[in-house]
């Protein structure tokens, strides 16, 4: 498909012709080629980093690479970017602590999406420090999967446009911080209970009674809760089912190719199709104008 785009610019001019130039006059005509050759495999990935997704020199020397995986059904993409772990820029103690949280977070997330309890491991038992940043896309439920954005490349004075199928907004995954916070809260609660028990023993009486909470239960007829989500509302039940499906879906590894790889250059060349089909409009300009809702008809000449 080809079309034309007009560009207007006053541009430099001779002094004697300055009053003769129309600033809105077109100065160039650029052919536009629209292609669906890469559909539906062309998407854009946005990430909140000040630099490009590149492996630090120290990590690259150690053989580290960028890894990626996705969940096709849920539309979730994860990119793992190695960190610079040099001694002068990396806190080893803090890295081990955060690595422990990452390890426990992975252990609690099973392949079936069920949160399973696992005994906390001490700092001496950890074998892997936090040495990578994980960028995860947030899927938006209910939104249209296809966007109206396009990617355009200008070559040989011709603009090539390709529609984008999805737009992924990647954000750093910090779930391991939640695990560490829960672990710290549980540790403080245990110390508090131990102190109450010690006070009870020293005073010769019982320890401080635990808080009593009211629990309300409901009884439903057999078969009325097939999904096991209880008496929740329809919207909440749907959200819980979507979250469960996301956790149950397995990850699929992706091949990462940056701009310096041969594969990336091959895909880049596919943005410029060899065949060209010129499209001609079958509609008249008058029919287009009359089809616009709210456009007033021209008044008859007197």
Order of alpha helices (4+ residues) and beta strands (2+ residues): beta-beta-beta-alpha-beta-beta-alpha-beta-beta-beta-beta-alpha-alpha-beta-alpha-alpha
